[in-house]
Amino acid sequence: MKYKIKRGFASDNYSGAHPEIIRAISNVNIDHAGAYGNDEYTNKAIGKFKDYFGEDIDVHFVYSGTGANVLGLKTVTNSFNAIICSDVAHINVDETGAPEHFTGCKLLIVPTNDGKITVEGIKKYTYRFGDEHYAQPKVISLTQSTEFGTLYTPEEIKIISDFAKNHNMLIHMDGARIANAAIGLNLSFREFTRDIGVDILSFGGTKNGLVFGEAVIFFNKELSSNFKYFRKQGMQLASKMRFISAQFDALLSNELWKRNAKQANSMAKLLELELKKITQVKITQKVEANEIFVIIPKEYISTLQKTYPFYVWDENRSEVRLVTSFDTTESDVHGFIALLIKTIKS
């Protein structure tokens, strides 16, 4: 089957890899190197993460975001534990039950309107500690930026983190779009993760210009002692790991991560600005990173999707999700807006 290539707003997974990332892969495709991460390139990439987060951390590379989330959670839980997360969290909605399957843990769901959970929503699950009939909450999982493209402020994370620590729980952060969050918050990675109590971080690369590859970071090295075994069992240990590591080395050098995320976020803001001029559509969430959620009358959607692919988020109210990427251009945005206006008028 042949597919016609279309630029659109379906996902930042649709974009290709940044040219600097492709060059980084090519540059390490020389001679032989140690397998399974026993190579100079992986050591160098880990060093880059330590520059951002501090020396006393553990960094492990995996293939996918689901792998990063599941393995990070598996390493710090037992099968009788529970993981608290948002109702729209990727681990709840988009990972085919992998977290439950591999960790054995129960997911405890907190309903949200904007993707962000609060202590008030978490509290209802924390009254039966020590009860052998009840799955014991162990981890609170936050997504930054959220599945709605909104951002937790450092103050909001700190409140949840303090609550977690007071109840002997850990904080996991799904940072598939962590670079977009850093740009949106205008903060360093560390300021809204390690410094305010995050314990385990899934650091995304694929959505910010990598071909493939994510990192799992443990800010308390005592938590990660068994990770390497679970990674192997979980089929996420890359034999030729240098090709993942080289990508992260490039991403964290010369502010490539920042340039990529800044472009994606700025195009989301431009798209938001243009959509606000059209009275027939309604933006439903704050645009704080690189995702826009907007209600578009149902009769226009299929016409738009033929030229600019995107996903319908909520069919009941005709809400769609538009995602910008590091390679989204002003031409992409203005072309979509022009087609939307034309479709409305026709």
Secondary structure in CASP SS format (residue, H / E / C, confidence):
PFRMAT SS
TARGET T0000
AUTHOR 0000-0000-0000
METHOD secondary structure of the structure
MODEL  1
M C 1.00
K C 1.00
Y C 1.00
K C 1.00
I C 1.00
K C 1.00
R C 1.00
G C 1.00
F C 1.00
A C 1.00
S C 1.00
D C 1.00
N C 1.00
Y C 1.00
S C 1.00
G C 1.00
A C 1.00
H C 1.00
P H 1.00
E H 1.00
I H 1.00
I H 1.00
R H 1.00
A H 1.00
I H 1.00
S H 1.00
N H 1.00
V C 1.00
N C 1.00
I C 1.00
D C 1.00
H C 1.00
A C 1.00
G C 1.00
A C 1.00
Y C 1.00
G C 1.00
N C 1.00
D C 1.00
E H 1.00
Y H 1.00
T H 1.00
N H 1.00
K H 1.00
A H 1.00
I H 1.00
G H 1.00
K H 1.00
F H 1.00
K H 1.00
D H 1.00
Y H 1.00
F H 1.00
G C 1.00
E C 1.00
D C 1.00
I C 1.00
D E 1.00
V E 1.00
H E 1.00
F E 1.00
V E 1.00
Y C 1.00
S C 1.00
G H 1.00
T H 1.00
G H 1.00
A H 1.00
N H 1.00
V H 1.00
L H 1.00
G H 1.00
L H 1.00
K H 1.00
T H 1.00
V C 1.00
T C 1.00
N C 1.00
S C 1.00
F C 1.00
N E 1.00
A E 1.00
I E 1.00
I E 1.00
C E 1.00
S E 1.00
D C 1.00
V C 1.00
A C 1.00
H H 1.00
I H 1.00
N H 1.00
V H 1.00
D C 1.00
E C 1.00
T C 1.00
G C 1.00
A H 1.00
P H 1.00
E H 1.00
H H 1.00
F H 1.00
T H 1.00
G C 1.00
C C 1.00
K E 1.00
L E 1.00
L E 1.00
I E 1.00
V E 1.00
P C 1.00
T C 1.00
N C 1.00
D C 1.00
G C 1.00
K C 1.00
I C 1.00
T C 1.00
V H 1.00
E H 1.00
G H 1.00
I H 1.00
K H 1.00
K C 1.00
Y C 1.00
T C 1.00
Y C 1.00
R C 1.00
F C 1.00
G C 1.00
D C 1.00
E C 1.00
H C 1.00
Y C 1.00
A C 1.00
Q E 1.00
P E 1.00
K E 1.00
V E 1.00
I E 1.00
S E 1.00
L E 1.00
T E 1.00
Q C 1.00
S C 1.00
T C 1.00
E C 1.00
F C 1.00
G C 1.00
T C 1.00
L C 1.00
Y C 1.00
T C 1.00
P H 1.00
E H 1.00
E H 1.00
I H 1.00
K H 1.00
I H 1.00
I H 1.00
S H 1.00
D H 1.00
F H 1.00
A H 1.00
K H 1.00
N H 1.00
H C 1.00
N C 1.00
M C 1.00
L E 1.00
I E 1.00
H E 1.00
M E 1.00
D E 1.00
G E 1.00
A C 1.00
R C 1.00
I H 1.00
A H 1.00
N H 1.00
A H 1.00
A H 1.00
I H 1.00
G H 1.00
L H 1.00
N C 1.00
L C 1.00
S C 1.00
F C 1.00
R H 1.00
E H 1.00
F H 1.00
T C 1.00
R H 1.00
D H 1.00
I H 1.00
G C 1.00
V C 1.00
D C 1.00
I E 1.00
L E 1.00
S E 1.00
F E 1.00
G E 1.00
G C 1.00
T H 1.00
K H 1.00
N H 1.00
G C 1.00
L C 1.00
V C 1.00
F C 1.00
G C 1.00
E E 1.00
A E 1.00
V E 1.00
I E 1.00
F E 1.00
F C 1.00
N C 1.00
K H 1.00
E H 1.00
L H 1.00
S H 1.00
S C 1.00
N C 1.00
F H 1.00
K H 1.00
Y H 1.00
F H 1.00
R H 1.00
K H 1.00
Q H 1.00
G C 1.00
M C 1.00
Q C 1.00
L C 1.00
A C 1.00
S C 1.00
K C 1.00
M C 1.00
R H 1.00
F H 1.00
I H 1.00
S H 1.00
A H 1.00
Q H 1.00
F H 1.00
D H 1.00
A H 1.00
L H 1.00
L C 1.00
S C 1.00
N C 1.00
E C 1.00
L H 1.00
W H 1.00
K H 1.00
R H 1.00
N H 1.00
A H 1.00
K H 1.00
Q H 1.00
A H 1.00
N H 1.00
S H 1.00
M H 1.00
A H 1.00
K H 1.00
L H 1.00
L H 1.00
E H 1.00
L H 1.00
E H 1.00
L H 1.00
K C 1.00
K C 1.00
I C 1.00
T C 1.00
Q C 1.00
V C 1.00
K E 1.00
I E 1.00
T C 1.00
Q C 1.00
K C 1.00
V C 1.00
E C 1.00
A C 1.00
N C 1.00
E E 1.00
I E 1.00
F E 1.00
V E 1.00
I E 1.00
I C 1.00
P C 1.00
K H 1.00
E H 1.00
Y H 1.00
I H 1.00
S H 1.00
T H 1.00
L H 1.00
Q H 1.00
K H 1.00
T H 1.00
Y C 1.00
P C 1.00
F C 1.00
Y E 1.00
V E 1.00
W E 1.00
D E 1.00
E H 1.00
N H 1.00
R H 1.00
S C 1.00
E E 1.00
V E 1.00
R E 1.00
L E 1.00
V E 1.00
T C 1.00
S C 1.00
F C 1.00
D C 1.00
T C 1.00
T C 1.00
E H 1.00
S H 1.00
D H 1.00
V H 1.00
H H 1.00
G H 1.00
F H 1.00
I H 1.00
A H 1.00
L H 1.00
L H 1.00
I H 1.00
K H 1.00
T H 1.00
I H 1.00
K H 1.00
S C 1.00
END
